[in-house]
Amino acid sequence: MRQSTTKGAILIATGPWDPAPWAAAVRAVEPDRPVFVWPDLPDPAAIRYALVWGPPEGLLASLPNLAAIFSLGAGVDHLVFQEGLPEVPIVRVVSSDLTRRMTEWVTLQVLTHHRQALAYARQQAARTWKELAQPQAADVRVGIMGMGVLGRDTAQVLVRLGFRVAGWSRRPTTVAGVEAFGGTDGLDPFLARTDILVCLLPLTAETRGILAMPLFAKLARDGALGGPVIINAGRGGLQVEADIVMALADGVLAGASLDVFEEEPLPAASPLWAAPNVVITPHAAAVSAPKELVPLMREQMAAYEAGRPFTNVVDRAAMY
Ligand SMILES: NC(=O)c1ccc[n+]([C@@H]2O[C@H](COP(=O)([O-])OP(=O)(O)OC[C@H]3O[C@@H](n4cnc5c(N)ncnc54)[C@H](OP(=O)(O)O)[C@@H]3O)[C@@H](O)[C@H]2O)c1
């Protein structure tokens, strides 16, 4: 027998993250709703909503009355590569808080490379007073792969700073002041006009390993920064780290900023830690903040229980 849709229980399963702030945020906005934190699951049939990050394989399929899966992050690769996922909507995070955090991180990295912050830090450590030649933002071509919620917001800020910005997505995206490229045919011309490549793609079967030597070799080599730079905050699975290390050593790339890695935490033995002109952050570009995101999930549950459809639902065939 199917449960009533009202006040169904919530299951929280946060994988490697601390579940306590998520449970506290849910209980704060939903005091009347039963909330369970995996592995505490006395009655799987009571669960209507699962709020998850990297749930154990098979957990979601064991919930017979599940109405929706809420991903605790914007990316859903932690779900869509799982076998046997139940056929219920997967709702992903779209929030102004997360978007602003990502725009801050990408802008910081673009400016770090554009304004030669790493070279100045090396000079400071050597007590060297030397002004470096500084191109204008208008001389630097930024290309953003992935013009979704995050890519579009980042593009607008970079346009405002005066960079020449282009975006590449499956379907060309219209953003004022941004040159649009789309699909497989659009990739090479997009790369050929790009000095700083920003990757905000989701990890899917199509995008896995896209940031590799053949792509790096197609980036512009006549830019004002003396060589192309890559910035990846999408997912580690998008990049081939051995190729990044080789490209930095051979001068195919002049620098990189990486927030995500094939293996996280990045192993201490990775040559990326000591690679030249590289910024490494520990998957910290845009954290999911429970107190910002849980109220949005609650609104979605309330809308669903009032008979309206979920929004920000993942296209399972496209995997994002
Ligand atoms: N490092 C962090 O802290 C952090 C935090 C949050 C998110 N992220 C990552 O950021 C990613 C993007 O988030 P979002 O909210 O902007 O996602 P989104 O709104 O779903 O946008 C995804 C974009 O990628 C494009 N795309 C997907 N597959 C493609 C392909 N095969 N070829 C070309 N373009 C393709 C889409 O094209 P269309 O526009 O044509 O659909 C869309 O423009 C997430 O999936 C996650 O992995 C990282």
The ligand as a Gaussian input file, in Angstrom:
#p B3LYP/6-31G(d) Opt

LIG

0 1
 N       33.920000      22.143000      -7.149000
 C       32.798000      22.432000      -6.522000
 O       32.795000      22.820000      -5.362000
 C       31.500000      22.298000      -7.264000
 C       30.333000      22.805000      -6.677000
 C       29.145000      22.737000      -7.396000
 C       29.119000      22.177000      -8.660000
 N       30.275000      21.693000      -9.199000
 C       30.250000      21.097000     -10.551000
 O       29.757000      22.060000     -11.475000
 C       28.965000      21.353000     -12.429000
 C       28.071000      22.305000     -13.186000
 O       27.029000      22.773000     -12.358000
 P       25.782000      23.600000     -12.955000
 O       24.831000      23.811000     -11.849000
 O       26.265000      24.788000     -13.724000
 O       25.218000      22.510000     -13.998000
 P       24.128000      22.704000     -15.152000
 O       23.293000      23.914000     -14.886000
 O       23.469000      21.388000     -15.323000
 O       25.006000      23.033000     -16.457000
 C       25.781000      22.070000     -17.103000
 C       26.339000      22.703000     -18.373000
 O       27.231000      21.765000     -18.998000
 C       26.843000      21.605000     -20.362000
 N       27.142000      20.247000     -20.825000
 C       26.783000      19.064000     -20.282000
 N       27.244000      18.032000     -21.033000
 C       27.894000      18.597000     -22.070000
 C       28.573000      18.071000     -23.201000
 N       28.657000      16.742000     -23.405000
 N       29.108000      18.935000     -24.078000
 C       29.000000      20.278000     -23.897000
 N       28.380000      20.843000     -22.839000
 C       27.836000      20.009000     -21.951000
 C       25.348000      21.864000     -20.384000
 O       24.950000      22.153000     -21.708000
 P       23.450000      22.637000     -22.065000
 O       23.363000      24.071000     -21.567000
 O       23.399000      22.573000     -23.550000
 O       22.523000      21.707000     -21.344000
 C       25.253000      23.032000     -19.415000
 O       25.580000      24.248000     -20.071000
 C       28.257000      20.304000     -11.599000
 O       27.793000      19.221000     -12.380000
 C       29.339000      19.875000     -10.619000
 O       30.054000      18.773000     -11.148000
 C       31.443000      21.728000      -8.522000

